[in-house]
Amino acid sequence: MSGLDDLGKTHENKFAHDSDLEFKANARRNKLLGLWAAELLGLSGDAAEAYAKEVIVADLEEKGDDDVFRKVRQDLDSKNVEMSDHRLRREMDELMARAREEIQTE
């Protein structure tokens, strides 16, 4: 049984590690997205950083990316920034890939 216990622990540890990496990548993506959107909204410096934090916090509202998408979409719309839903989702996907790569190489 010891071999099975060891295998189970190994899988548990890998799952915990992968979950931790995905959580960090999500937070990183949200920060990058917030900074990207902040620039479109005409924010810079501390205001851009504060906005990026708002985007990170928005992700805690519900499971998945829809809460983040809605926040950024509403903010862009409120400032009349022209952006299609498709382009916004594509940017989110591209930034997630970048965030995962950055997390893996740290």
Contacts in CASP RR format, 6 or more apart in sequence:
PFRMAT RR
TARGET T0000
AUTHOR 0000-0000-0000
METHOD contacts of the structure
MODEL  1
MSGLDDLGKTHENKFAHDSDLEFKANARRNKLLGLWAAELLGLSGDAAEA
YAKEVIVADLEEKGDDDVFRKVRQDLDSKNVEMSDHRLRREMDELMARAR
EEIQTE
21 100 0 8 1.000
21 103 0 8 1.000
21 104 0 8 1.000
24 103 0 8 1.000
25 96 0 8 1.000
25 99 0 8 1.000
25 100 0 8 1.000
25 103 0 8 1.000
26 59 0 8 1.000
26 96 0 8 1.000
26 99 0 8 1.000
27 56 0 8 1.000
27 59 0 8 1.000
28 99 0 8 1.000
28 102 0 8 1.000
28 103 0 8 1.000
29 92 0 8 1.000
29 95 0 8 1.000
29 96 0 8 1.000
29 98 0 8 1.000
29 99 0 8 1.000
30 52 0 8 1.000
30 55 0 8 1.000
30 56 0 8 1.000
30 58 0 8 1.000
30 59 0 8 1.000
30 68 0 8 1.000
31 52 0 8 1.000
31 53 0 8 1.000
31 55 0 8 1.000
31 56 0 8 1.000
32 52 0 8 1.000
32 95 0 8 1.000
32 98 0 8 1.000
32 99 0 8 1.000
33 52 0 8 1.000
33 55 0 8 1.000
33 68 0 8 1.000
33 72 0 8 1.000
33 91 0 8 1.000
33 92 0 8 1.000
33 95 0 8 1.000
34 48 0 8 1.000
34 51 0 8 1.000
34 52 0 8 1.000
34 54 0 8 1.000
34 55 0 8 1.000
34 72 0 8 1.000
35 48 0 8 1.000
35 49 0 8 1.000
35 51 0 8 1.000
35 52 0 8 1.000
36 91 0 8 1.000
36 95 0 8 1.000
37 51 0 8 1.000
37 55 0 8 1.000
37 72 0 8 1.000
37 75 0 8 1.000
37 76 0 8 1.000
38 44 0 8 1.000
38 47 0 8 1.000
38 48 0 8 1.000
38 51 0 8 1.000
38 52 0 8 1.000
39 48 0 8 1.000
40 76 0 8 1.000
40 79 0 8 1.000
40 81 0 8 1.000
40 83 0 8 1.000
41 51 0 8 1.000
41 75 0 8 1.000
41 76 0 8 1.000
41 79 0 8 1.000
41 81 0 8 1.000
42 79 0 8 1.000
43 51 0 8 1.000
51 75 0 8 1.000
54 71 0 8 1.000
55 68 0 8 1.000
55 71 0 8 1.000
55 72 0 8 1.000
58 67 0 8 1.000
58 68 0 8 1.000
58 70 0 8 1.000
58 71 0 8 1.000
59 65 0 8 1.000
59 67 0 8 1.000
59 68 0 8 1.000
60 67 0 8 1.000
61 67 0 8 1.000
65 92 0 8 1.000
68 92 0 8 1.000
69 85 0 8 1.000
69 88 0 8 1.000
69 89 0 8 1.000
69 92 0 8 1.000
72 88 0 8 1.000
73 83 0 8 1.000
73 85 0 8 1.000
73 88 0 8 1.000
76 83 0 8 1.000
76 88 0 8 1.000
END
